[in-house]
Amino acid sequence: MAITEFQEKVYTHLVLIPPGRVTTYAALARSLNSSPRAVGGALRNNPYAPEVPCHRVIASDGYVGGFKGDWEKAPSGVNQTMKLKLLKDEGVNFTDEGKLVVQDGVDIWYDGPWDVQKGKTTLQTTIAQKERMQE
């Protein structure tokens, strides 16, 4: 599956976010010298989710944010429920209203280091595995 150069840069950063940690659209955009809206567009079209973990990106105010093009007020709410489940399975908790719960002493926020070379290698491996599974 073909992705744009910008999507590749975004996904290269995504694979560096460890399970149980989250970042924001704004933090990811800063690391890419881009805008949060552009990052959101790349995440919305992520063909490698959840292995390339776009679910680990949330809004700056701590709310869950979008997933697969839906925001929390979307009519179905199906994608939001899926994002919350993926994060909960990784140990990240949210209130019933979709706001991040930060526990004292737990460093949940990820803002680097962004080791791009490591990310590229991880992304290439992840894409190859996903494509083999689809054959």
C-alpha positions in Angstrom: 0.0 0.0 0.0 1.4 3.4 -1.0 1.8 6.1 1.6 3.0 9.7 1.2 6.3 10.9 2.3 4.6 12.9 5.1 2.6 9.9 6.3 5.9 7.9 6.4 7.4 10.5 8.6 4.4 10.5 10.9 4.3 6.7 11.1 8.1 6.6 11.7 7.5 8.7 14.8 4.4 6.7 15.9 6.2 3.4 16.2 8.5 5.0 18.8 5.7 5.7 21.3 5.8 2.8 23.7 2.6 0.9 24.9 1.1 2.6 27.9 2.3 6.1 26.9 0.6 8.8 24.8 1.5 11.9 23.0 -0.5 14.8 21.6 -1.2 15.9 18.0 0.6 19.1 18.9 3.7 17.4 20.3 3.9 15.1 17.3 3.5 18.0 14.9 6.3 20.0 16.7 8.7 17.0 16.2 7.8 17.0 12.5 7.8 20.8 12.0 4.2 20.5 10.9 0.7 21.3 12.2 -1.6 19.2 14.4 -4.2 19.2 11.7 -1.7 17.7 9.1 -0.7 15.0 11.7 -4.4 14.2 12.2 -4.9 13.8 8.5 -2.0 11.3 8.3 -3.4 9.4 11.3 -6.9 9.3 9.9 -5.5 7.5 6.8 -3.2 5.1 8.6 -3.5 1.7 6.8 -1.3 0.0 9.3 -3.3 0.6 12.5 -3.1 -0.6 15.2 0.4 -2.0 14.7 1.5 1.6 13.8 -0.2 3.0 16.9 -2.1 6.1 15.9 -4.4 5.4 18.9 -1.5 6.6 21.2 -2.1 10.2 20.0 -4.6 12.3 21.9 -5.8 15.9 22.1 -3.7 18.5 24.0 -6.4 19.0 26.6 -6.2 15.3 27.6 -9.3 14.2 25.8 -9.1 11.0 23.7 -9.4 13.0 20.4 -10.1 11.4 17.0 -9.7 7.9 15.7 -10.1 6.8 12.1 -11.7 10.1 11.2 -14.3 10.2 14.1 -14.2 12.6 17.0 -15.9 11.9 20.3 -19.1 13.6 19.2 -19.3 11.3 16.1 -22.8 9.8 15.6 -21.7 6.1 15.9 -18.9 6.5 18.5 -17.6 3.1 17.4 -14.2 4.3 16.5 -13.9 6.2 19.8 -14.8 3.1 21.7 -12.1 1.1 19.8 -9.5 3.7 20.6 -10.3 3.8 24.3 -10.2 0.0 24.4 -6.8 -0.2 22.7 -5.4 2.4 25.2 -7.1 0.7 28.2 -5.6 -2.6 27.1 -2.2 -0.9 27.3 -2.9 0.5 30.8 -3.9 4.0 29.8 -7.1 5.1 31.5 -9.8 7.7 30.7 -12.8 9.0 32.6 -16.3 8.2 31.3 -16.2 11.5 29.5 -13.0 10.5 27.6 -10.4 12.6 29.5 -7.0 11.1 30.3 -6.6 9.9 33.9 -3.0 10.7 35.1 -1.9 8.8 38.2 0.7 10.3 40.5 4.2 9.1 39.7 3.3 7.6 36.4 4.9 9.2 33.4 2.3 8.7 30.7 3.3 11.5 28.3 5.8 10.8 25.5 7.6 13.6 23.8 10.7 11.9 22.5 13.4 11.0 22.0 12.4 10.7 18.4 15.1 8.3 17.0 14.1 8.6 13.4 16.5 5.9 12.2 15.1 3.4 14.7 11.6 4.4 13.8 12.2 3.8 10.1 13.6 0.3 10.7 10.6 -0.5 13.0 8.1 0.9 10.5 9.6 -1.1 7.6 9.4 -4.3 9.7 5.9 -3.6 10.8 4.7 -2.8 7.3 6.3 -6.0 5.9 4.7 -8.1 8.6 1.2 -6.6 8.1 1.5 -7.1 4.3 2.5 -10.8 4.8 -0.5 -11.3 7.0 -2.8 -9.9 4.3 -1.5 -12.3 1.6 
